[in-house]
Amino acid sequence: MTDTTGTLDEALERLHTSGPERNGWLTNHAPMAVEALVRHGRAPVVHRWLDHYAPKLEELPPARLPVTADTWREALGDPARITDWTRFFSRELADHPWREVLASWWPRLLPGIAGGATHPVIRTGHAVRTLLTPGAEETAPRLAELAHALGYWAARHQPLPPLAPLAAAPTAAAALDAVPPVPEQDGGIRTRLAQLTAFPVWGGATDPGTAKELLVELVTAATHRYASHGHGEPIMLVHAATAPNAVLRALPALPRELWAPSVAAAWAAAAAVTAAYTPREAAPYARTGLTPEEVFERAAAHGDDHTIKFADTALDVGDGLALSAAVRSVELNPPVF
C-alpha cells in the first residue's frame, strides 16, 4: 500500500532523532510498527501511537570515530559505534543507489543476523519493503530509515556459535519442531544464544530458483507455530517469524547470488529464537473467523509493537491459521491501550 498521506515520512522524521535502543539494550520498535500501521491503512492513528510510545525513546548515542571503508571491520559488532555506523550508511546512501549499498553490505551483515535479538534485520526488512512499494518515492526519510536500520545491524552484529548439523527435516514445520531447546532458559537472549550447539538441517542445497519458496515456507511455519507455542514467551517468539520474513521482504532487492545464503541465515535466525524460548508443550488455541483487515485492526487497537509487527507478518502469510496466530498474540501480549 502506497502512503499518500505523508504520515510515514513524518513519523520517520520524528523518530530519526532517537536511537535504536533504550535502557541499554532494549530495541526501539517504533519505526517498524509505524511502517506496518501505515501499510495496513492505519495512518490516522500513527501520531497518537507515537505520542504514547515517545516516553520510551532515547536520544541517539554520541558519535565516537567515523567508520570508513578501511576501518569498518574493527567497528563491526560494537554497539558503542551505533551512531558512527548510522552516519557511515547515510554517507553511502547519499553517494550510491540504495540497492547497491544493500547488495554490498548484505553478505557482510548476514552472519550477524541474530544480533540485537534479530531486531536490526527486521527493521531493515521494513525499510526495504517501503522502498520497494510500487509507486512509492525514495524520499529522504525513507532512505534515512534504511541507514538507521543497517547501522543498527552493523553495530549489533553477532554471529551465532559454531553449530553441528542434526538430522535433516523434510519441511520447515518439522525442522522447527525438531529444534532442541537450550538447556538453561533463563536470562536474556544473548545468554540463551550462547548455549546453542546444533540445529536440524533444513533447506538442503538451496538455489536461487527455490529460495523464495523456501522462505515463504519458513515464515508460514513459524507463524503457524506461534498459535500453539507462542505462550512459551509471547514477545520473543514472534521473532521466529518476523526475522525470516524480513529476509523475504528484502529478497527482491538483492542479487540472485545472495538468495541462497539468505535462506540459510533466515533459518538460523528462526531456529535460534525457537531454541531460546520454545515451551516444552503445545497449548490449545481457538481458530478465528476474522478477516485479515479485522485481525490487523484488533492488533492496532491493542497497540503493542510486537503484536502489530506479528500481525503484519501473519497478514503476509494470509491463511486462517496465520490469522489465528495473530489473534493469539493479541491475547498473550499485554495491551498498550
C-alpha positions as CSV (number, residue, x, y, z in Angstrom):
1,M,0.0,0.0,0.0
2,T,1.4,3.4,-1.0
3,D,1.3,6.1,1.7
4,T,-0.4,9.0,0.1
5,T,-0.8,10.9,3.4
6,G,2.8,11.7,4.1
7,T,2.3,10.2,7.5
8,L,5.1,7.6,7.3
9,D,7.7,10.2,6.3
10,E,6.5,12.5,9.1
11,A,6.8,9.6,11.6
12,L,10.2,8.6,10.4
13,E,11.5,12.2,10.7
14,R,10.2,12.3,14.3
15,L,12.0,9.0,15.1
16,H,15.4,9.7,13.5
17,T,16.4,11.9,16.4
18,S,16.1,8.9,18.6
19,G,18.5,5.9,19.0
20,P,17.6,2.4,18.0
21,E,17.8,1.2,21.6
22,R,16.7,2.2,25.1
23,N,17.6,1.2,28.6
24,G,21.0,0.0,27.4
25,W,19.8,-2.8,25.0
26,L,16.0,-2.8,24.6
27,T,15.0,-2.1,21.0
28,N,13.2,1.0,19.7
29,H,10.4,-0.7,17.8
30,A,8.6,2.4,16.7
31,P,10.0,2.7,13.1
32,M,8.8,-0.9,12.3
33,A,5.4,-0.5,14.0
34,V,4.5,2.8,12.2
35,E,5.5,1.3,8.9
36,A,3.2,-1.6,9.5
37,L,0.4,0.7,10.7
38,V,0.6,2.8,7.6
39,R,1.0,-0.2,5.3
40,H,-2.4,-1.5,6.6
41,G,-4.3,1.7,6.3
42,R,-3.9,2.9,9.9
43,A,-2.1,6.1,9.1
44,P,-4.6,8.2,11.1
45,V,-3.6,6.6,14.4
46,V,0.2,6.7,13.8
47,H,0.9,10.0,15.5
48,R,-1.3,9.2,18.5
49,W,0.6,5.8,18.8
50,L,3.9,7.7,18.6
51,D,2.8,10.1,21.3
52,H,2.2,7.2,23.6
53,Y,5.5,5.5,22.7
54,A,7.6,8.7,22.9
55,P,8.5,8.4,26.6
56,K,10.3,5.2,25.8
57,L,12.6,6.9,23.3
58,E,16.2,8.0,24.0
59,E,18.4,10.3,22.1
60,L,21.0,9.0,19.6
61,P,24.1,7.9,21.4
62,P,27.2,10.2,20.9
63,A,29.4,9.6,17.8
64,R,32.9,8.3,18.5
65,L,35.0,7.8,15.5
66,P,33.9,7.8,11.8
67,V,33.5,4.3,10.2
68,T,35.3,4.2,6.9
69,A,35.9,1.7,4.1
70,D,39.2,0.9,5.7
71,T,38.2,0.6,9.3
72,W,34.7,-0.9,9.2
73,R,35.8,-4.4,10.3
74,E,37.1,-3.2,13.7
75,A,33.7,-1.4,14.3
76,L,31.5,-4.3,13.3
77,G,29.6,-5.6,16.3
78,D,30.4,-2.7,18.5
79,P,27.2,-1.3,19.9
80,A,29.0,1.8,21.2
81,R,29.5,2.7,17.5
82,I,25.8,2.8,16.6
83,T,25.8,6.5,15.6
84,D,29.1,6.1,13.8
85,W,27.6,3.3,11.7
86,T,24.4,5.2,11.0
87,R,26.4,8.2,9.7
88,F,28.5,5.8,7.6
89,F,25.4,4.4,5.9
90,S,23.9,7.9,5.5
91,R,27.0,8.8,3.5
92,E,26.9,5.6,1.5
93,L,23.3,6.1,0.6
94,A,23.9,9.7,-0.4
95,D,26.7,8.6,-2.8
96,H,25.3,5.3,-4.2
97,P,21.9,3.8,-5.1
98,W,20.3,2.1,-2.1
99,R,20.1,-1.3,-3.9
100,E,23.8,-1.1,-4.5
101,V,24.6,-0.3,-0.9
102,L,22.2,-3.1,0.3
103,A,23.8,-5.7,-2.0
104,S,27.3,-4.7,-0.9
105,W,26.6,-4.9,2.8
106,W,24.0,-7.7,3.0
107,P,26.6,-10.6,2.8
108,R,28.8,-8.8,5.4
109,L,25.9,-8.4,7.8
110,L,24.0,-11.7,7.3
111,P,26.3,-13.8,9.5
112,G,25.2,-11.5,12.4
113,I,21.5,-11.8,11.8
114,A,20.8,-12.8,15.4
115,G,22.4,-9.7,16.8
116,G,20.1,-7.4,18.7
117,A,17.6,-10.2,19.1
118,T,17.1,-10.1,15.3
119,H,15.6,-6.6,15.5
120,P,18.1,-5.0,13.2
121,V,17.3,-7.3,10.3
122,I,13.6,-6.9,11.0
123,R,14.0,-3.1,10.8
124,T,15.9,-3.5,7.6
125,G,13.1,-5.6,6.1
126,H,10.6,-2.9,6.9
127,A,12.8,-0.2,5.4
128,V,13.4,-2.2,2.2
129,R,9.7,-3.0,1.8
130,T,8.9,0.7,1.9
131,L,11.4,1.5,-0.8
132,L,10.2,-1.5,-2.9
133,T,6.5,-0.5,-2.7
134,P,5.2,0.2,-6.3
135,G,4.6,3.9,-6.9
136,A,6.5,4.9,-3.7
137,E,9.1,7.6,-3.8
138,E,12.6,7.2,-2.5
139,T,12.2,10.1,-0.1
140,A,14.9,11.3,2.2
141,P,13.2,10.0,5.4
142,R,12.9,6.5,3.9
143,L,16.5,6.4,2.8
144,A,17.5,7.7,6.2
145,E,15.5,4.8,7.8
146,L,17.5,2.3,5.8
147,A,20.7,4.0,7.0
148,H,19.5,3.7,10.6
149,A,18.5,0.0,10.1
150,L,21.7,-1.0,8.5
151,G,23.7,1.0,11.1
152,Y,21.9,-0.8,13.9
153,W,22.6,-4.2,12.3
154,A,26.3,-3.4,11.9
155,A,26.7,-2.2,15.4
156,R,24.8,-5.2,16.9
157,H,26.3,-7.8,14.5
158,Q,26.7,-11.0,16.5
159,P,27.4,-14.4,14.8
160,L,25.9,-17.5,16.4
161,P,28.2,-20.0,18.0
162,P,29.5,-22.9,15.8
163,L,26.6,-25.3,15.2
164,A,26.7,-29.0,14.5
165,P,24.2,-30.4,12.0
166,L,21.4,-32.6,13.2
167,A,19.2,-34.9,11.1
168,A,17.6,-33.3,8.1
169,A,14.0,-32.3,8.3
170,P,11.6,-32.6,5.3
171,T,9.7,-29.4,6.0
172,A,10.2,-26.1,7.8
173,A,7.5,-27.0,10.3
174,A,9.2,-30.3,11.1
175,A,12.5,-28.6,11.4
176,L,11.2,-26.1,13.9
177,D,9.6,-28.9,15.9
178,A,13.0,-30.7,16.0
179,V,15.0,-27.7,17.2
180,P,16.4,-28.6,20.6
181,P,15.7,-26.1,23.4
182,V,18.7,-24.5,25.1
183,P,19.4,-26.2,28.4
184,E,19.0,-23.1,30.6
185,Q,16.1,-21.0,29.6
186,D,16.8,-18.1,31.9
187,G,18.3,-14.7,31.3
188,G,18.4,-12.6,28.2
189,I,18.6,-13.7,24.6
190,R,22.4,-13.3,24.5
191,T,22.8,-15.8,27.4
192,R,20.5,-18.2,25.7
193,L,22.0,-18.0,22.2
194,A,25.4,-18.7,23.7
195,Q,24.1,-22.2,24.6
196,L,23.3,-23.2,21.1
197,T,25.1,-26.3,19.8
198,A,23.2,-27.8,16.9
199,F,20.3,-27.3,14.5
200,P,18.4,-29.6,12.3
201,V,19.3,-29.4,8.6
202,W,16.6,-27.8,6.6
203,G,16.6,-26.3,3.1
204,G,19.2,-28.5,1.6
205,A,21.3,-27.2,-1.3
206,T,19.2,-24.1,-1.9
207,D,19.5,-22.5,-5.2
208,P,18.1,-19.1,-6.3
209,G,15.2,-20.8,-8.0
210,T,13.8,-22.3,-4.8
211,A,14.9,-19.6,-2.3
212,K,11.7,-17.6,-2.3
213,E,9.6,-20.7,-2.0
214,L,11.6,-21.9,1.0
215,L,11.5,-18.6,2.7
216,V,7.7,-18.5,2.3
217,E,7.5,-22.0,3.8
218,L,9.7,-21.0,6.8
219,V,7.7,-17.8,7.5
220,T,4.5,-19.7,7.2
221,A,5.7,-22.5,9.6
222,A,7.0,-20.1,12.2
223,T,3.8,-18.0,12.1
224,H,1.6,-21.1,12.4
225,R,3.7,-22.4,15.2
226,Y,3.1,-19.3,17.3
227,A,-0.5,-20.2,17.6
228,S,0.3,-23.4,19.6
229,H,3.7,-22.4,21.1
230,G,3.7,-18.6,21.5
231,H,2.8,-18.9,25.2
232,G,6.4,-20.0,25.8
233,E,7.5,-16.4,25.5
234,P,4.8,-14.3,23.8
235,I,7.0,-11.4,22.9
236,M,10.3,-13.1,21.9
237,L,8.7,-15.9,19.9
238,V,7.2,-13.5,17.4
239,H,10.8,-13.0,16.0
240,A,10.9,-16.6,14.9
241,A,8.5,-15.5,12.1
242,T,9.3,-11.8,11.7
243,A,13.0,-12.2,11.3
244,P,12.8,-14.6,8.3
245,N,10.0,-12.5,6.9
246,A,12.4,-9.5,6.9
247,V,14.8,-11.5,4.8
248,L,11.9,-12.5,2.5
249,R,10.9,-8.8,2.1
250,A,14.5,-7.8,1.2
251,L,14.9,-10.7,-1.3
252,P,13.6,-8.8,-4.4
253,A,16.1,-6.0,-3.9
254,L,19.1,-8.4,-3.7
255,P,21.2,-10.0,-6.5
256,R,20.2,-13.6,-7.0
257,E,23.5,-15.0,-5.9
258,L,22.7,-13.7,-2.4
259,W,19.3,-15.5,-2.2
260,A,20.6,-19.0,-1.1
261,P,22.8,-17.7,1.8
262,S,19.8,-15.5,2.8
263,V,17.7,-18.7,3.2
264,A,20.4,-20.3,5.4
265,A,20.6,-17.2,7.6
266,A,16.8,-16.8,7.9
267,W,16.7,-20.5,9.1
268,A,19.4,-19.8,11.6
269,A,17.5,-16.8,13.0
270,A,14.2,-18.7,13.3
271,A,15.8,-21.7,14.8
272,A,17.8,-19.7,17.3
273,V,14.8,-17.8,18.6
274,T,12.8,-21.1,18.8
275,A,15.6,-22.8,20.7
276,A,15.9,-19.9,23.1
277,Y,12.2,-19.6,24.0
278,T,10.2,-22.6,22.9
279,P,7.9,-24.2,25.5
280,R,8.0,-27.9,26.3
281,E,4.5,-28.5,25.2
282,A,2.0,-27.0,22.8
283,A,-1.2,-25.3,24.1
284,P,-4.7,-25.2,22.7
285,Y,-5.9,-22.2,20.7
286,A,-9.0,-21.1,19.0
287,R,-9.4,-20.7,15.3
288,T,-10.5,-17.2,14.3
289,G,-13.2,-16.3,11.8
290,L,-12.0,-12.7,11.5
291,T,-10.9,-11.2,8.2
292,P,-7.3,-10.1,7.7
293,E,-8.5,-6.5,8.0
294,E,-10.3,-7.2,11.2
295,V,-7.3,-9.0,12.6
296,F,-4.9,-6.1,11.9
297,E,-7.5,-3.7,13.3
298,R,-7.6,-5.7,16.5
299,A,-3.7,-5.7,16.7
300,A,-3.6,-1.9,16.1
301,A,-6.2,-1.3,18.8
302,H,-4.2,-3.5,21.1
303,G,-1.2,-1.2,20.5
304,D,1.7,-3.4,21.5
305,D,4.5,-3.0,19.0
306,H,5.4,-6.7,18.7
307,T,1.8,-7.6,18.3
308,I,1.4,-5.1,15.5
309,K,4.5,-6.4,13.7
310,F,3.5,-10.1,14.1
311,A,0.0,-9.3,12.8
312,D,1.7,-7.7,9.8
313,T,3.6,-10.9,9.1
314,A,0.5,-13.0,9.7
315,L,-1.3,-11.0,7.0
316,D,1.6,-11.7,4.6
317,V,1.0,-15.4,5.2
318,G,-2.7,-14.8,4.9
319,D,-4.3,-18.1,5.7
320,G,-6.7,-18.9,8.6
321,L,-4.1,-20.4,10.9
322,A,-1.8,-17.4,10.5
323,L,-4.7,-15.1,11.4
324,S,-5.5,-17.3,14.4
325,A,-1.8,-17.0,15.5
326,A,-2.1,-13.2,15.2
327,V,-5.2,-13.2,17.4
328,R,-3.3,-15.4,19.8
329,S,-0.6,-12.7,20.0
330,V,-3.2,-10.2,20.9
331,E,-4.4,-12.5,23.7
332,L,-0.9,-13.3,25.1
333,N,0.8,-9.9,25.0
334,P,-0.2,-7.1,27.4
335,P,-2.2,-4.3,25.7
336,V,-0.9,-0.8,25.4
337,F,-4.2,1.0,25.1
